[in-house]
Amino acid sequence: MQRKSWDEYFIEIAQLIATRSTCLRRKVGAVAVKDKQILATGYNGVPTGIQHCEETGCVRKMKNIPSGERHEICMGSHGEMNVIAQAARHGISLKGCTLYCTTYPCSMCAKLIVNTGIKQVIHVDDYNDDLSKKILENIQVSQFRSSEESEDF
């Protein structure tokens, strides 16, 4: 039996975390890791105590807002935001850590990632946000490829 790589292990955890999301459009999970230890996790969803979009409906969908636009209208916080908030709530520094995400961070999350001191982002799915890519240009960012995928190249 071959063991999973650390990247594969933490990406799979991020994917599991995403299953907690109540977002109707996209389920995102994130996990902050330092020295192979999980520091915090987050998934996208509404703030604590607010009705979930599953119950109220998606405001962005009702207003026909395309993906990647007008993030501020969404009731939910992104998985990357929530991993940072969870760490802050418990007094955990994310400086120098790696953030594993199921989706490339948007520009709002990118700003938080830079200001938090996260040194690396590893993501699965891409996200079309040129501003985010510019904001993260001084952070090590890579798209995860499973060992099965990389053998095909």
Backbone as CSV, one residue per row, in Angstrom:
resi,resn,N_x,N_y,N_z,CA_x,CA_y,CA_z,C_x,C_y,C_z
1,MET,0.848,-1.192,0.000,0.000,0.000,0.000,0.887,1.247,0.000
2,GLN,0.634,2.133,-0.933,1.409,3.363,-1.016,0.689,4.482,-0.257
3,ARG,1.443,5.189,0.569,0.860,6.295,1.337,0.628,7.501,0.438
4,LYS,-0.379,8.281,0.786,-0.651,9.531,0.076,0.466,10.519,0.365
5,SER,0.727,11.400,-0.592,1.652,12.501,-0.330,0.975,13.453,0.664
6,TRP,1.758,14.320,1.300,1.179,15.294,2.230,0.203,16.206,1.504
7,ASP,0.568,16.654,0.308,-0.335,17.529,-0.442,-1.665,16.832,-0.730
8,GLU,-1.605,15.589,-1.162,-2.826,14.839,-1.454,-3.675,14.664,-0.185
9,TYR,-3.022,14.366,0.913,-3.690,14.185,2.204,-4.449,15.456,2.608
10,PHE,-3.776,16.609,2.542,-4.412,17.854,2.973,-5.456,18.352,1.969
11,ILE,-5.256,18.109,0.696,-6.274,18.459,-0.307,-7.532,17.634,-0.066
12,GLU,-7.375,16.351,0.202,-8.554,15.512,0.474,-9.286,15.978,1.723
13,ILE,-8.547,16.460,2.717,-9.190,17.007,3.920,-9.963,18.268,3.547
14,ALA,-9.376,19.149,2.716,-10.079,20.356,2.262,-11.354,19.976,1.513
15,GLN,-11.287,18.937,0.696,-12.473,18.483,-0.041,-13.547,17.957,0.915
16,LEU,-13.137,17.283,1.959,-14.090,16.807,2.964,-14.710,17.989,3.703
17,ILE,-13.897,18.966,4.053,-14.387,20.162,4.740,-15.434,20.865,3.879
18,ALA,-15.223,20.901,2.568,-16.164,21.556,1.651,-17.553,20.940,1.725
19,THR,-17.667,19.694,2.127,-18.979,19.039,2.191,-19.865,19.642,3.277
20,ARG,-19.297,20.421,4.201,-20.085,21.107,5.239,-20.738,22.372,4.709
21,SER,-20.313,22.852,3.545,-20.819,24.099,2.979,-22.310,24.026,2.714
22,THR,-22.981,25.153,2.937,-24.404,25.241,2.622,-24.642,26.146,1.410
23,CYS,-23.575,26.520,0.723,-23.693,27.359,-0.472,-24.373,26.566,-1.584
24,LEU,-25.268,27.218,-2.286,-26.004,26.558,-3.358,-25.263,26.598,-4.690
25,ARG,-24.231,27.451,-4.803,-23.529,27.615,-6.077,-22.199,26.887,-6.137
26,ARG,-21.431,26.941,-5.061,-20.090,26.346,-5.079,-19.707,25.970,-3.644
27,LYS,-19.254,24.758,-3.464,-18.819,24.302,-2.143,-17.292,24.361,-2.093
28,VAL,-16.773,25.130,-1.128,-15.336,25.346,-1.018,-14.863,24.982,0.382
29,GLY,-13.732,24.297,0.444,-13.109,23.975,1.716,-11.674,24.447,1.714
30,ALA,-11.176,24.774,2.899,-9.797,25.235,3.043,-9.230,24.718,4.356
31,VAL,-7.940,24.434,4.326,-7.258,23.977,5.535,-5.887,24.640,5.592
32,ALA,-5.571,25.224,6.753,-4.282,25.874,6.971,-3.368,24.895,7.688
33,VAL,-2.159,24.725,7.133,-1.231,23.710,7.629,0.153,24.321,7.833
34,LYS,0.786,23.951,8.925,2.176,24.346,9.158,2.890,23.159,9.786
35,ASP,4.057,22.847,9.263,4.855,21.713,9.767,4.032,20.425,9.807
36,LYS,3.231,20.226,8.769,2.399,19.025,8.595,1.323,18.878,9.681
37,GLN,0.970,19.991,10.306,-0.069,19.997,11.337,-1.180,20.949,10.917
38,ILE,-2.423,20.530,11.067,-3.570,21.366,10.733,-3.746,22.417,11.824
39,LEU,-3.797,23.692,11.404,-3.981,24.791,12.339,-5.442,25.239,12.407
40,ALA,-6.134,25.234,11.265,-7.530,25.677,11.221,-8.152,25.195,9.918
41,THR,-9.474,25.153,9.902,-10.213,24.758,8.705,-11.339,25.753,8.457
42,GLY,-11.837,25.766,7.235,-12.967,26.633,6.923,-13.684,26.170,5.664
43,TYR,-14.958,26.442,5.614,-15.755,26.176,4.423,-16.659,27.378,4.205
44,ASN,-17.186,27.534,2.994,-18.018,28.696,2.725,-19.431,28.493,3.250
45,GLY,-19.950,29.568,3.804,-21.292,29.554,4.349,-21.575,30.848,5.081
46,VAL,-22.811,31.018,5.492,-23.225,32.250,6.161,-22.622,32.323,7.563
47,PRO,-22.497,33.529,8.103,-21.975,33.682,9.464,-22.857,32.960,10.490
48,THR,-22.258,32.628,11.606,-22.942,31.935,12.697,-24.233,32.657,13.076
49,GLY,-25.315,31.897,13.185,-26.593,32.440,13.634,-27.477,32.997,12.540
50,ILE,-27.006,33.010,11.300,-27.799,33.516,10.182,-28.355,32.331,9.401
51,GLN,-29.579,32.466,8.902,-30.195,31.380,8.142,-29.370,31.035,6.914
52,HIS,-29.207,29.749,6.676,-28.429,29.269,5.535,-29.171,29.513,4.224
53,CYS,-28.397,29.643,3.160,-28.966,29.867,1.822,-29.858,28.702,1.397
54,GLU,-29.596,27.520,1.938,-30.456,26.372,1.651,-31.898,26.671,2.074
55,GLU,-32.038,27.504,3.120,-33.360,27.844,3.649,-33.941,29.111,3.003
56,THR,-33.081,30.078,2.718,-33.544,31.385,2.237,-33.457,31.547,0.727
57,GLY,-32.646,30.725,0.086,-32.367,30.892,-1.337,-31.112,31.732,-1.520
58,CYS,-30.557,31.665,-2.694,-29.316,32.370,-3.008,-29.627,33.767,-3.546
59,VAL,-29.204,34.781,-2.800,-29.439,36.165,-3.198,-28.789,36.454,-4.547
60,ARG,-27.577,35.947,-4.752,-26.856,36.194,-6.007,-27.587,35.566,-7.197
61,LYS,-28.122,34.379,-6.985,-28.872,33.709,-8.063,-30.166,34.472,-8.367
62,MET,-30.837,34.925,-7.313,-32.088,35.668,-7.496,-31.859,36.954,-8.285
63,LYS,-30.675,37.552,-8.126,-30.353,38.813,-8.809,-29.561,38.584,-10.101
64,ASN,-29.407,37.304,-10.503,-28.680,36.948,-11.733,-27.258,37.511,-11.775
65,ILE,-26.556,37.418,-10.671,-25.173,37.914,-10.608,-24.252,36.777,-11.038
66,PRO,-23.435,37.007,-12.059,-22.526,35.945,-12.534,-21.459,35.585,-11.496
67,SER,-20.963,34.386,-11.602,-19.875,33.926,-10.746,-18.688,34.868,-10.885
68,GLY,-18.053,35.178,-9.769,-16.869,36.020,-9.779,-17.145,37.507,-9.713
69,GLU,-18.399,37.901,-9.670,-18.748,39.320,-9.625,-19.555,39.627,-8.362
70,ARG,-19.380,40.857,-7.868,-20.171,41.393,-6.759,-20.206,40.470,-5.538
71,HIS,-19.024,40.037,-5.096,-18.922,39.135,-3.940,-19.637,39.678,-2.701
72,GLU,-19.668,41.001,-2.580,-20.225,41.607,-1.367,-21.720,41.362,-1.207
73,ILE,-22.393,40.954,-2.261,-23.835,40.705,-2.178,-24.135,39.338,-1.554
74,CYS,-23.200,38.443,-1.582,-23.382,37.099,-1.022,-23.499,37.157,0.502
75,MET,-24.385,36.376,1.054,-24.550,36.297,2.511,-23.436,35.475,3.165
76,GLY,-22.775,34.643,2.381,-21.775,33.745,2.942,-20.376,34.320,2.963
77,SER,-19.561,33.723,3.790,-18.122,33.992,3.810,-17.445,32.838,3.095
78,HIS,-16.355,33.128,2.421,-15.635,32.101,1.680,-14.852,31.198,2.625
79,GLY,-14.540,30.004,2.149,-13.798,29.039,2.955,-12.466,29.600,3.436
80,GLU,-11.769,30.345,2.566,-10.484,30.935,2.938,-10.667,31.986,4.031
81,MET,-11.736,32.769,3.935,-12.034,33.760,4.976,-12.301,33.067,6.299
82,ASN,-13.070,31.985,6.236,-13.451,31.292,7.461,-12.289,30.564,8.126
83,VAL,-11.334,30.064,7.344,-10.167,29.432,7.960,-9.344,30.492,8.703
84,ILE,-9.241,31.684,8.124,-8.511,32.782,8.771,-9.264,33.253,10.016
85,ALA,-10.586,33.364,9.918,-11.399,33.778,11.068,-11.318,32.762,12.199
86,GLN,-11.362,31.474,11.859,-11.281,30.438,12.891,-9.944,30.508,13.621
87,ALA,-8.871,30.690,12.860,-7.544,30.799,13.483,-7.488,32.027,14.393
88,ALA,-7.996,33.152,13.923,-7.982,34.380,14.723,-8.796,34.211,16.002
89,ARG,-9.936,33.558,15.878,-10.812,33.348,17.038,-10.109,32.557,18.144
90,HIS,-9.201,31.676,17.737,-8.499,30.835,18.705,-7.055,31.296,18.956
91,GLY,-6.698,32.468,18.428,-5.372,33.031,18.678,-4.245,32.284,17.995
92,ILE,-4.510,31.747,16.823,-3.510,30.959,16.089,-2.974,31.784,14.926
93,SER,-1.676,31.984,14.883,-1.057,32.692,13.764,-0.950,31.764,12.557
94,LEU,-1.284,32.286,11.402,-1.140,31.521,10.158,0.089,31.966,9.372
95,LYS,0.884,32.816,9.969,2.093,33.304,9.304,2.997,32.128,8.941
96,GLY,3.381,32.076,7.668,4.286,31.030,7.200,3.639,29.703,6.881
97,CYS,2.318,29.624,6.949,1.666,28.333,6.703,1.325,28.151,5.230
98,THR,0.860,26.955,4.903,0.348,26.623,3.582,-1.163,26.517,3.690
99,LEU,-1.859,27.113,2.719,-3.311,27.040,2.676,-3.716,26.123,1.532
100,TYR,-4.381,25.045,1.849,-4.911,24.107,0.859,-6.368,24.478,0.620
101,CYS,-6.746,24.687,-0.651,-8.100,25.128,-0.999,-8.650,24.274,-2.134
102,THR,-9.945,24.094,-2.122,-10.561,23.353,-3.217,-10.704,24.222,-4.466
103,THR,-10.656,25.553,-4.304,-10.779,26.490,-5.430,-9.749,27.600,-5.273
104,TYR,-9.230,28.095,-6.388,-8.311,29.235,-6.361,-8.999,30.405,-5.656
105,PRO,-8.324,31.077,-4.744,-8.966,32.162,-3.985,-9.374,33.354,-4.856
106,CYS,-10.481,33.992,-4.496,-10.931,35.217,-5.163,-10.058,36.382,-4.686
107,SER,-10.268,37.554,-5.261,-9.439,38.707,-4.906,-9.650,39.156,-3.460
108,MET,-10.859,39.033,-2.931,-11.084,39.402,-1.522,-10.290,38.477,-0.599
109,CYS,-10.345,37.182,-0.866,-9.605,36.217,-0.051,-8.105,36.381,-0.246
110,ALA,-7.689,36.714,-1.464,-6.269,36.905,-1.755,-5.683,38.008,-0.873
111,LYS,-6.412,39.094,-0.697,-5.946,40.189,0.161,-5.735,39.699,1.595
112,LEU,-6.692,38.928,2.091,-6.572,38.384,3.451,-5.391,37.423,3.559
113,ILE,-5.198,36.603,2.545,-4.097,35.637,2.534,-2.759,36.367,2.631
114,VAL,-2.586,37.400,1.824,-1.336,38.165,1.846,-1.135,38.812,3.214
115,ASN,-2.164,39.482,3.730,-2.026,40.193,5.000,-1.902,39.273,6.208
116,THR,-2.329,38.038,6.069,-2.210,37.056,7.148,-0.793,36.493,7.234
117,GLY,-0.047,36.570,6.131,1.316,36.042,6.125,1.399,34.599,5.658
118,ILE,0.341,34.109,5.042,0.359,32.758,4.477,1.388,32.754,3.358
119,LYS,2.252,31.722,3.337,3.358,31.731,2.369,3.065,30.949,1.094
120,GLN,2.086,30.043,1.152,1.847,29.170,0.009,0.366,28.820,-0.070
121,VAL,-0.142,28.739,-1.307,-1.512,28.303,-1.551,-1.458,27.165,-2.557
122,ILE,-2.106,26.066,-2.217,-2.242,24.935,-3.128,-3.742,24.732,-3.334
123,HIS,-4.193,24.796,-4.573,-5.619,24.725,-4.877,-5.893,23.618,-5.885
124,VAL,-7.161,23.208,-5.961,-7.576,22.189,-6.918,-8.153,22.869,-8.159
125,ASP,-9.333,23.455,-8.030,-10.010,24.075,-9.169,-9.508,25.487,-9.391
126,ASP,-9.477,25.897,-10.652,-9.081,27.261,-10.970,-10.292,28.178,-10.813
127,TYR,-10.044,29.470,-10.762,-11.105,30.467,-10.640,-10.660,31.669,-11.442
128,ASN,-11.479,32.122,-12.339,-11.104,33.194,-13.253,-11.189,34.548,-12.553
129,ASP,-10.073,34.981,-11.965,-10.019,36.259,-11.268,-8.610,36.823,-11.454
130,ASP,-8.445,37.649,-12.471,-7.122,38.207,-12.784,-6.573,39.065,-11.660
131,LEU,-7.440,39.799,-10.969,-6.984,40.630,-9.856,-6.403,39.764,-8.745
132,SER,-7.044,38.653,-8.457,-6.545,37.732,-7.436,-5.147,37.231,-7.797
133,LYS,-4.964,36.873,-9.051,-3.658,36.378,-9.491,-2.587,37.453,-9.319
134,LYS,-2.938,38.714,-9.569,-2.000,39.822,-9.378,-1.677,40.003,-7.888
135,ILE,-2.698,39.952,-7.051,-2.504,40.116,-5.606,-1.615,39.009,-5.042
136,LEU,-1.771,37.797,-5.561,-1.020,36.647,-5.043,0.316,36.411,-5.756
137,GLU,0.756,37.348,-6.600,1.968,37.104,-7.388,3.238,36.938,-6.541
138,ASN,3.235,37.397,-5.293,4.403,37.210,-4.424,4.234,36.061,-3.433
139,ILE,3.169,35.301,-3.615,2.898,34.107,-2.808,3.108,32.900,-3.710
140,GLN,3.652,31.834,-3.159,3.819,30.613,-3.951,2.445,29.958,-4.116
141,VAL,1.954,29.903,-5.349,0.640,29.338,-5.649,0.806,28.223,-6.670
142,SER,0.174,27.088,-6.406,0.240,25.995,-7.370,-1.080,25.242,-7.394
143,GLN,-1.384,24.685,-8.554,-2.577,23.869,-8.699,-2.215,22.429,-8.406
144,PHE,-2.988,21.807,-7.541,-2.733,20.429,-7.142,-3.057,19.472,-8.277
145,ARG,-2.190,18.540,-8.484,-2.419,17.447,-9.422,-2.179,16.147,-8.668
146,SER,-3.168,15.267,-8.695,-3.007,13.992,-8.013,-1.936,13.167,-8.691
147,SER,-1.409,12.186,-8.005,-0.355,11.348,-8.575,-0.836,10.653,-9.845
148,GLU,-2.119,10.318,-9.918,-2.670,9.691,-11.133,-2.633,10.676,-12.302
149,GLU,-2.982,11.952,-12.032,-2.970,12.962,-13.094,-1.571,13.240,-13.586
150,SER,-0.611,13.368,-12.674,0.753,13.732,-13.071,1.439,12.623,-13.847
151,GLU,1.002,11.375,-13.664,1.594,10.262,-14.424,1.182,10.323,-15.896
152,ASP,0.049,10.995,-16.187,-0.425,11.096,-17.564,0.333,12.131,-18.380
153,PHE,1.091,13.004,-17.727,1.781,14.091,-18.438,3.136,13.700,-18.921
